[in-house]
Amino acid sequence: MTRDGSPANRPGRPLLRAALGLLTAAVVALPFTVAWHYDAARRAVAEQAAPPAPGAAGARAGVGATPAGGAPVVLAYHDVGPDGRSRYTVSPERFDAQLRALREAGYRTLSTREFTGFLGGGRLPGPRTVYLTFDDGTHGLWTHADPVLARHGMKAAAYLITGRVGTHRPYYLSWAEIARMTRSGRWDFQAHTHLSHERAAVDAAGHERSAFTNRLWLADEARVETPDEYRRRIAADLDRSVRDLMAHDLPRPRLFAYPFSERPTESNLGAHGADTLRSMLRARFTATLTNNSARPLPAGPRAAAAGQVQRLEVTRDTTPAGLLRELARWTPVAPSDADRPLSHPEHWQTTGDTGRAGPGALTGEIRPPDGTDYVSATYRPLATADWHTYRLRATANGLHGTSSGVGITVRAGSEHPVALSVGHHTASLTTSGPKGTGDRRTCRLAPAAEHRITVSVTARRVRVSIDGEPCTSVRAGRWRAAEGAGGFSLSARNERAGQGWPRFTSLKVE
């Protein structure tokens, strides 16, 4: 007891008062703490938008335009949302209508595992399939695209710039949203660089190009990156991208999408640098995806052999009917489905300025513009990319001396095309490869203004007969058959002004 009779202070009393103070502070702070955590969670996982009201089922009119094919078409999206300022942002209503059109036309969507399995020779779950891809990893995939996918029971793959995940919110996805998307079973996630999806200076003048497919300008040193510096930078970026995905309990990515869909051949890497980049990608991924390929590479054996797959880009302006028409253009066809190609001008892709699409300048229906001495057109380059066994029978007339002739290129768009040139009294067959022109063989013909031409193509040989007589042939080299797969193109040349053009009067595919 103290002198005034009050209890003496015990050693534990200050501790008790401190504990009571902390408890009081915790009680007072609890609502604020809960609110902070709720806000952080809300910012990490945004509320999803309700899918748009179902529209009219008006896609059925286009079903007949989508033949069943033996390979999927890869669709390239970027974002889904209400923002109408960017052509790369598809509205939720348009996205919903596109998926409804696909479903009503009998299409099924593939996961990345199913798609890469197909590239490796596996089977598909149906005759009509698409692989939906979304570049960049934008927030709209969770907020707007996912509810629409759920409505239609479809799958998609998001290609992430891993260094941007969780930044610039709400533009990019968060890792928490990605985790929820993964658990839904509707999404998987692939590589789109770590932080190399940007444009940067590539020369002293400040011209900017893709940082991924170009050696950059080092301003402090007033020079361009060396090939070794570029290789180390890109290797580190790719490896970081893979590690980021796996560190968040995602499977190792199997596919890579080029930033901006720019090709190495359009960069300052040079041939050797482009080969180095492709080698780095092939060492890490099953294949790469691009919207802009130097030659037709739809999903199939040719694309698998090249390690690169071409995609069909979908934008804000792509209507459901337009999407189905494009799918029909990309869907593989067999040679037996191309009986008389000249009667279907819509199936031809012309090169050069011939006035309008179609093979008319090759059949005499259209006169080539003045000053033109060469015209050509390719038959369904995407749909025939994986042809390897077929026969062409053609008749050409209007052949005059050495100043005019017709041409047929088979294995078109492959790494090993074979070009036949037929004139008044000679024919020549020229092979080509990735490094340029190879062998050339010629044969003499009985002089005539008209010749009947037969070209037989197999995976290992191309044979030519003219007017029923064997002319010449070439054998394939030691490359995989898929590297020489491809359809055909026609051409005509006329080097003398005022002289009538040679023309194809018939063409049949067998």
C-alpha positions as CSV (number, residue, x, y, z in Angstrom):
1,M,0.0,0.0,0.0
2,T,1.1,3.6,-0.6
3,R,1.2,6.2,2.1
4,D,-2.3,7.5,1.0
5,G,-3.7,4.0,1.0
6,S,-3.9,3.4,-2.8
7,P,-2.7,0.1,-4.2
8,A,0.9,-0.1,-5.2
9,N,1.7,-0.2,-8.9
10,R,2.4,-3.8,-10.0
11,P,5.0,-4.5,-12.8
12,G,2.3,-5.9,-15.2
13,R,0.0,-3.0,-15.1
14,P,1.8,-0.9,-17.8
15,L,1.8,-3.9,-20.1
16,L,-2.0,-4.3,-19.5
17,R,-2.6,-0.7,-20.3
18,A,-0.5,-1.0,-23.5
19,A,-2.4,-4.1,-24.6
20,L,-5.7,-2.4,-24.0
21,G,-4.4,0.6,-26.0
22,L,-3.4,-1.6,-28.9
23,L,-6.8,-3.4,-28.8
24,T,-8.6,-0.2,-28.8
25,A,-6.5,1.1,-31.8
26,A,-7.2,-2.2,-33.6
27,V,-10.9,-1.9,-33.1
28,V,-10.9,1.6,-34.3
29,A,-8.7,0.8,-37.3
30,L,-10.6,-2.4,-38.2
31,P,-13.1,-0.8,-40.5
32,F,-10.4,1.1,-42.3
33,T,-8.2,-2.0,-42.7
34,V,-11.1,-4.0,-44.1
35,A,-12.0,-1.2,-46.5
36,W,-8.4,-1.0,-47.7
37,H,-8.1,-4.7,-48.3
38,Y,-11.5,-4.7,-50.1
39,D,-10.4,-1.8,-52.2
40,A,-7.0,-3.6,-53.0
41,A,-8.9,-6.8,-53.9
42,R,-11.4,-4.8,-56.0
43,R,-8.5,-3.1,-57.9
44,A,-6.8,-6.5,-58.4
45,V,-9.9,-8.3,-59.5
46,A,-12.4,-6.0,-61.1
47,E,-16.1,-6.8,-61.3
48,Q,-17.1,-8.5,-64.6
49,A,-19.6,-6.9,-66.9
50,A,-22.7,-8.8,-67.7
51,P,-22.7,-10.2,-71.2
52,P,-24.7,-8.2,-73.7
53,A,-28.3,-9.0,-74.4
54,P,-28.6,-11.8,-76.9
55,G,-29.0,-10.4,-80.4
56,A,-30.8,-11.8,-83.4
57,A,-29.6,-15.2,-84.6
58,G,-28.8,-13.8,-88.0
59,A,-25.6,-15.7,-88.6
60,R,-27.2,-18.7,-90.1
61,A,-27.3,-17.2,-93.6
62,G,-23.5,-17.5,-93.7
63,V,-23.2,-21.2,-92.6
64,G,-23.0,-22.4,-96.2
65,A,-20.0,-20.3,-96.8
66,T,-17.9,-22.1,-94.3
67,P,-16.8,-25.5,-95.7
68,A,-15.4,-28.2,-93.3
69,G,-11.7,-28.2,-93.4
70,G,-8.9,-30.3,-91.9
71,A,-7.1,-27.5,-90.1
72,P,-8.1,-24.8,-87.6
73,V,-8.0,-21.1,-88.4
74,V,-6.2,-18.9,-85.8
75,L,-8.1,-15.7,-85.0
76,A,-6.1,-12.7,-83.7
77,Y,-8.0,-10.4,-81.3
78,H,-6.6,-7.6,-79.1
79,D,-9.2,-6.2,-76.7
80,V,-12.9,-6.4,-76.0
81,G,-14.7,-3.4,-74.6
82,P,-17.0,-0.5,-75.2
83,D,-14.2,1.9,-76.3
84,G,-14.9,2.7,-80.0
85,R,-11.8,4.8,-80.6
86,S,-9.5,1.9,-81.5
87,R,-10.1,-0.5,-84.4
88,Y,-8.4,-3.2,-82.3
89,T,-11.1,-3.1,-79.6
90,V,-14.1,-5.2,-80.5
91,S,-17.3,-4.2,-78.7
92,P,-18.9,-6.9,-76.4
93,E,-22.0,-6.9,-78.6
94,R,-19.9,-7.5,-81.8
95,F,-17.8,-10.2,-80.0
96,D,-20.9,-11.9,-78.8
97,A,-22.3,-11.9,-82.3
98,Q,-19.1,-13.3,-83.8
99,L,-19.0,-16.2,-81.3
100,R,-22.7,-16.9,-82.0
101,A,-22.0,-17.0,-85.7
102,L,-19.1,-19.4,-85.1
103,R,-21.2,-21.6,-82.9
104,E,-24.1,-21.7,-85.3
105,A,-21.7,-22.5,-88.2
106,G,-20.5,-25.6,-86.3
107,Y,-17.1,-24.3,-85.1
108,R,-15.4,-25.4,-81.9
109,T,-12.7,-23.5,-80.2
110,L,-9.3,-25.1,-79.3
111,S,-7.1,-24.8,-76.2
112,T,-3.4,-24.1,-76.8
113,R,-2.7,-27.7,-75.9
114,E,-5.2,-29.0,-78.6
115,F,-3.8,-26.5,-81.1
116,T,-0.1,-27.4,-80.6
117,G,-1.1,-31.1,-80.6
118,F,-2.5,-30.6,-84.1
119,L,0.7,-28.9,-85.2
120,G,2.5,-32.0,-84.0
121,G,0.3,-34.3,-86.1
122,G,-2.6,-34.9,-83.7
123,R,-6.3,-35.0,-84.4
124,L,-8.8,-32.2,-84.0
125,P,-12.1,-32.5,-82.1
126,G,-14.2,-31.7,-85.2
127,P,-14.2,-30.7,-88.9
128,R,-14.5,-26.9,-88.1
129,T,-12.2,-25.5,-85.4
130,V,-10.8,-22.1,-84.5
131,Y,-8.1,-21.1,-82.1
132,L,-9.0,-17.7,-80.4
133,T,-5.9,-15.6,-79.4
134,F,-5.8,-12.3,-77.7
135,D,-2.6,-10.2,-77.7
136,D,-1.2,-8.0,-74.9
137,G,-3.3,-9.2,-71.9
138,T,-5.7,-6.3,-71.7
139,H,-8.2,-5.9,-68.8
140,G,-11.1,-6.2,-71.2
141,L,-10.4,-9.9,-71.5
142,W,-11.5,-10.5,-67.9
143,T,-14.2,-7.8,-67.7
144,H,-15.9,-8.2,-71.1
145,A,-14.6,-11.2,-73.1
146,D,-14.7,-13.9,-70.4
147,P,-18.5,-13.6,-69.7
148,V,-19.2,-13.9,-73.5
149,L,-16.9,-16.9,-73.8
150,A,-18.8,-18.5,-70.8
151,R,-22.1,-17.9,-72.5
152,H,-21.0,-19.7,-75.7
153,G,-18.9,-22.4,-73.9
154,M,-15.8,-21.5,-75.8
155,K,-12.0,-21.3,-75.0
156,A,-9.3,-18.7,-75.8
157,A,-5.6,-18.0,-75.2
158,A,-4.2,-14.7,-73.9
159,Y,-0.7,-13.7,-75.0
160,L,0.8,-11.7,-72.1
161,I,3.4,-9.0,-71.9
162,T,4.4,-10.2,-68.5
163,G,6.2,-7.1,-67.5
164,R,2.9,-5.1,-67.9
165,V,0.7,-7.4,-65.9
166,G,-0.8,-5.5,-63.0
167,T,0.5,-2.1,-64.3
168,H,-1.3,0.8,-65.9
169,R,-4.5,-0.4,-64.2
170,P,-7.1,-0.8,-65.4
171,Y,-5.6,-1.3,-68.9
172,Y,-3.7,-4.5,-68.2
173,L,-4.9,-7.7,-66.4
174,S,-3.7,-8.4,-62.9
175,W,-2.2,-11.7,-61.8
176,A,-5.3,-12.2,-59.6
177,E,-7.6,-11.9,-62.6
178,I,-5.3,-14.2,-64.6
179,A,-5.6,-16.8,-61.8
180,R,-9.4,-16.7,-61.9
181,M,-9.4,-16.9,-65.7
182,T,-7.2,-20.0,-65.5
183,R,-9.4,-21.7,-62.9
184,S,-12.4,-21.2,-65.2
185,G,-11.0,-23.6,-67.7
186,R,-11.8,-21.2,-70.5
187,W,-8.3,-19.6,-70.8
188,D,-4.7,-20.4,-71.0
189,F,-1.8,-18.0,-71.2
190,Q,1.1,-17.8,-73.6
191,A,4.1,-15.5,-74.3
192,H,4.2,-12.1,-75.9
193,T,7.6,-10.8,-74.4
194,H,8.4,-9.5,-71.0
195,L,9.0,-5.8,-71.8
196,S,10.0,-5.8,-75.5
197,H,6.6,-5.0,-76.8
198,E,7.4,-1.4,-77.6
199,R,8.9,0.8,-80.3
200,A,12.3,2.3,-79.8
201,A,14.9,4.3,-81.8
202,V,16.9,2.2,-84.2
203,D,19.1,4.9,-85.7
204,A,20.6,8.3,-84.9
205,A,17.7,10.0,-86.6
206,G,15.3,8.6,-84.0
207,H,13.2,6.4,-86.3
208,E,11.3,4.0,-84.1
209,R,10.6,0.3,-84.8
210,S,9.8,-2.8,-82.8
211,A,12.3,-3.3,-80.0
212,F,11.9,-7.0,-80.4
213,T,12.8,-7.4,-84.0
214,N,15.4,-4.7,-84.3
215,R,18.8,-3.8,-82.9
216,L,18.4,-0.6,-81.0
217,W,20.2,2.7,-81.1
218,L,22.4,3.3,-78.1
219,A,22.3,7.1,-77.8
220,D,25.0,7.3,-75.0
221,E,27.4,5.5,-77.2
222,A,26.2,6.8,-80.6
223,R,25.9,3.4,-82.1
224,V,23.5,0.5,-82.8
225,E,23.5,-2.6,-80.7
226,T,25.9,-5.3,-81.8
227,P,24.4,-8.7,-82.8
228,D,25.7,-10.2,-79.6
229,E,24.1,-7.4,-77.5
230,Y,20.8,-7.8,-79.3
231,R,20.9,-11.6,-78.8
232,R,21.6,-11.3,-75.1
233,R,18.8,-8.7,-74.6
234,I,16.2,-10.7,-76.4
235,A,17.2,-14.0,-74.8
236,A,16.9,-12.4,-71.4
237,D,13.5,-11.0,-72.2
238,L,12.2,-14.3,-73.5
239,D,13.5,-16.2,-70.5
240,R,12.0,-13.7,-68.1
241,S,8.7,-13.9,-69.8
242,V,8.7,-17.7,-69.4
243,R,9.8,-17.5,-65.8
244,D,7.0,-15.0,-64.9
245,L,4.3,-17.2,-66.3
246,M,5.6,-20.3,-64.5
247,A,6.2,-18.4,-61.3
248,H,2.4,-17.7,-61.2
249,D,1.6,-21.4,-61.4
250,L,0.9,-21.3,-65.1
251,P,2.2,-24.0,-67.5
252,R,5.3,-23.3,-69.5
253,P,4.2,-21.3,-72.6
254,R,4.3,-23.3,-75.8
255,L,3.6,-20.5,-78.3
256,F,4.9,-17.0,-78.8
257,A,3.2,-14.1,-80.7
258,Y,5.4,-11.5,-82.3
259,P,4.9,-7.9,-81.0
260,F,3.1,-5.8,-83.6
261,S,3.2,-8.9,-85.8
262,E,6.4,-7.6,-87.4
263,R,8.6,-10.0,-89.2
264,P,12.4,-10.3,-88.7
265,T,12.8,-9.8,-92.5
266,E,11.4,-6.3,-92.1
267,S,13.9,-5.2,-89.5
268,N,17.6,-4.2,-89.4
269,L,18.7,-7.6,-88.2
270,G,19.9,-8.8,-91.6
271,A,19.6,-12.4,-92.7
272,H,22.0,-13.8,-90.1
273,G,20.3,-11.8,-87.3
274,A,16.8,-13.0,-88.4
275,D,18.0,-16.6,-88.4
276,T,19.4,-16.0,-84.9
277,L,16.1,-14.7,-83.6
278,R,14.2,-17.6,-85.2
279,S,16.6,-20.0,-83.6
280,M,16.1,-18.5,-80.1
281,L,12.3,-18.8,-80.6
282,R,12.4,-22.3,-81.9
283,A,14.5,-23.3,-78.9
284,R,11.8,-22.1,-76.5
285,F,8.5,-22.5,-78.2
286,T,6.7,-25.0,-80.5
287,A,5.8,-22.2,-82.9
288,T,5.4,-18.5,-83.3
289,L,2.3,-16.5,-84.4
290,T,2.1,-13.5,-86.7
291,N,-0.6,-11.7,-88.6
292,N,1.8,-10.7,-91.4
293,S,3.6,-13.6,-93.0
294,A,6.0,-13.3,-95.9
295,R,4.2,-16.3,-97.5
296,P,0.9,-18.0,-96.7
297,L,1.3,-20.0,-93.5
298,P,-2.1,-21.0,-92.3
299,A,-2.2,-23.7,-89.6
300,G,-1.1,-26.9,-91.1
301,P,2.0,-29.0,-92.0
302,R,3.7,-26.2,-93.9
303,A,3.3,-23.8,-91.0
304,A,4.5,-26.5,-88.5
305,A,7.6,-27.1,-90.6
306,A,8.3,-23.4,-90.7
307,G,7.6,-23.0,-87.0
308,Q,5.4,-20.0,-87.7
309,V,1.6,-19.8,-88.1
310,Q,-0.3,-17.0,-89.8
311,R,-3.4,-15.6,-88.0
312,L,-6.6,-14.0,-89.3
313,E,-6.9,-10.6,-87.6
314,V,-10.3,-9.6,-86.2
315,T,-11.1,-5.9,-85.6
316,R,-13.9,-3.7,-84.5
317,D,-15.3,-3.6,-88.1
318,T,-15.3,-7.4,-88.6
319,T,-19.0,-8.4,-89.0
320,P,-20.1,-11.9,-88.2
321,A,-20.9,-12.6,-91.9
322,G,-17.5,-11.1,-92.9
323,L,-15.8,-13.4,-90.4
324,L,-17.5,-16.4,-91.9
325,R,-16.5,-15.3,-95.4
326,E,-12.9,-15.0,-94.3
327,L,-12.9,-18.4,-92.6
328,A,-14.1,-19.9,-95.9
329,R,-11.2,-18.2,-97.7
330,W,-8.7,-19.7,-95.1
331,T,-10.3,-23.2,-94.8
332,P,-8.2,-25.8,-96.6
333,V,-9.6,-27.4,-99.8
334,A,-8.6,-30.6,-101.5
335,P,-7.5,-30.7,-105.2
336,S,-10.7,-32.6,-105.9
337,D,-12.7,-29.5,-104.7
338,A,-11.0,-27.3,-107.3
339,D,-12.2,-28.9,-110.5
340,R,-12.4,-25.9,-112.9
341,P,-10.7,-22.9,-111.2
342,L,-11.0,-20.4,-114.0
343,S,-14.8,-20.4,-113.5
344,H,-14.4,-19.0,-110.0
345,P,-12.6,-15.6,-110.3
346,E,-13.3,-14.9,-106.6
347,H,-10.8,-17.6,-105.7
348,W,-7.8,-15.9,-107.3
349,Q,-5.4,-13.5,-105.8
350,T,-3.7,-11.3,-108.4
351,T,-0.4,-9.6,-108.3
352,G,0.4,-6.3,-109.9
353,D,-2.0,-3.7,-111.3
354,T,-4.3,-5.8,-113.6
355,G,-7.4,-3.5,-113.1
356,R,-9.5,-5.9,-111.0
357,A,-9.3,-9.1,-109.0
358,G,-9.5,-12.5,-110.7
359,P,-7.7,-14.3,-113.5
360,G,-9.3,-12.3,-116.3
361,A,-6.0,-10.9,-117.6
362,L,-4.8,-14.5,-118.0
363,T,-7.8,-15.7,-119.9
364,G,-8.2,-12.7,-122.2
365,E,-11.3,-11.4,-120.6
366,I,-9.4,-8.3,-119.4
367,R,-6.8,-6.4,-121.3
368,P,-3.7,-5.7,-119.0
369,P,-3.0,-2.0,-118.5
370,D,-0.7,-0.3,-121.1
371,G,2.9,-0.6,-120.2
372,T,2.4,-4.0,-118.5
373,D,4.4,-6.9,-119.8
374,Y,3.7,-9.5,-117.0
375,V,0.6,-10.5,-115.1
376,S,0.0,-13.3,-112.6
377,A,-2.5,-14.7,-110.2
378,T,-2.4,-17.3,-107.4
379,Y,-5.3,-19.8,-106.8
380,R,-6.5,-19.8,-103.2
381,P,-3.1,-19.4,-101.7
382,L,-4.2,-20.0,-98.1
383,A,-6.6,-22.9,-98.8
384,T,-4.0,-24.8,-100.9
385,A,-1.0,-24.2,-98.7
386,D,-0.7,-27.9,-97.8
387,W,-1.3,-29.5,-101.2
388,H,1.3,-32.1,-102.1
389,T,-0.2,-34.4,-104.8
390,Y,-2.2,-33.0,-107.7
391,R,-2.2,-32.7,-111.5
392,L,-2.9,-29.6,-113.6
393,R,-4.1,-29.8,-117.2
394,A,-4.1,-26.5,-119.1
395,T,-4.3,-25.2,-122.7
396,A,-2.7,-21.9,-123.7
397,N,-2.7,-20.1,-127.0
398,G,-1.6,-16.8,-128.5
399,L,2.1,-17.8,-128.1
400,H,4.3,-15.8,-130.5
401,G,8.0,-16.4,-131.0
402,T,10.2,-15.6,-128.0
403,S,8.4,-12.4,-126.9
404,S,5.5,-14.1,-125.2
405,G,4.7,-17.1,-123.0
406,V,2.7,-18.5,-120.2
407,G,3.8,-19.8,-116.8
408,I,2.6,-22.2,-114.2
409,T,4.2,-22.3,-110.8
410,V,3.5,-25.3,-108.5
411,R,4.3,-25.7,-104.9
412,A,3.5,-22.0,-104.8
413,G,4.3,-20.2,-101.6
414,S,6.5,-23.0,-100.3
415,E,10.2,-22.9,-99.7
416,H,10.7,-24.9,-102.9
417,P,8.5,-23.7,-105.7
418,V,8.8,-25.0,-109.2
419,A,8.2,-22.7,-112.2
420,L,7.3,-23.8,-115.7
421,S,7.5,-21.4,-118.6
422,V,6.0,-22.3,-122.0
423,G,6.6,-20.4,-125.2
424,H,6.1,-20.9,-128.9
425,H,8.8,-23.6,-129.3
426,T,10.4,-24.1,-125.9
427,A,9.6,-24.9,-122.3
428,S,11.7,-24.5,-119.2
429,L,11.4,-25.8,-115.6
430,T,13.1,-23.9,-112.8
431,T,13.4,-24.9,-109.2
432,S,13.9,-22.5,-106.3
433,G,14.9,-22.7,-102.7
434,P,15.2,-20.5,-99.6
435,K,18.6,-19.3,-100.9
436,G,17.6,-18.6,-104.5
437,T,17.2,-20.2,-107.9
438,G,18.4,-23.8,-108.3
439,D,18.2,-26.1,-111.2
440,R,16.8,-25.2,-114.7
441,R,15.8,-27.7,-117.4
442,T,14.5,-27.0,-120.9
443,C,12.9,-28.9,-123.7
444,R,12.2,-28.2,-127.3
445,L,8.6,-28.1,-128.6
446,A,7.1,-28.4,-132.0
447,P,6.5,-24.7,-132.9
448,A,2.9,-23.8,-132.3
449,A,0.7,-20.9,-131.1
450,E,-1.1,-23.3,-128.8
451,H,0.1,-26.0,-126.4
452,R,-1.6,-28.4,-124.1
453,I,0.3,-28.6,-120.8
454,T,0.2,-31.2,-118.0
455,V,2.0,-30.8,-114.7
456,S,1.9,-33.6,-112.2
457,V,3.0,-32.9,-108.7
458,T,3.9,-35.3,-105.8
459,A,5.8,-34.7,-102.6
460,R,9.0,-36.0,-104.3
461,R,8.7,-35.1,-108.0
462,V,7.3,-32.7,-110.5
463,R,6.7,-34.0,-114.1
464,V,5.8,-31.9,-117.2
465,S,4.2,-33.1,-120.4
466,I,3.5,-30.8,-123.4
467,D,1.1,-31.9,-126.2
468,G,1.0,-35.4,-124.8
469,E,4.7,-35.9,-124.9
470,P,7.1,-36.0,-121.8
471,C,9.0,-32.8,-121.5
472,T,11.0,-32.7,-118.3
473,S,10.9,-33.4,-114.6
474,V,12.6,-32.5,-111.3
475,R,13.0,-34.4,-108.1
476,A,12.6,-33.0,-104.6
477,G,15.7,-32.4,-102.5
478,R,16.4,-33.8,-99.0
479,W,13.8,-31.6,-97.3
480,R,10.6,-32.5,-95.5
481,A,7.6,-32.9,-97.8
482,A,5.7,-30.2,-95.9
483,E,8.4,-27.6,-96.8
484,G,7.5,-28.1,-100.5
485,A,3.7,-28.2,-100.1
486,G,1.7,-25.6,-101.9
487,G,-0.9,-24.8,-104.6
488,F,-0.3,-23.1,-108.0
489,S,-0.3,-19.8,-109.8
490,L,-0.6,-18.8,-113.4
491,S,1.3,-16.1,-115.3
492,A,1.6,-14.6,-118.8
493,R,4.2,-12.3,-120.4
494,N,4.1,-10.1,-123.5
495,E,7.2,-8.1,-124.2
496,R,6.1,-6.6,-127.6
497,A,3.6,-3.7,-127.5
498,G,0.7,-4.1,-129.9
499,Q,1.0,-7.9,-129.9
500,G,-1.9,-9.9,-128.6
501,W,-1.4,-11.4,-125.2
502,P,-1.1,-15.2,-124.7
503,R,-4.0,-16.6,-122.6
504,F,-5.2,-19.8,-120.9
505,T,-8.2,-21.2,-122.5
506,S,-8.7,-24.1,-120.1
507,L,-7.5,-25.3,-116.7
508,K,-8.5,-28.4,-114.8
509,V,-7.2,-29.7,-111.5
510,E,-7.2,-33.4,-110.8
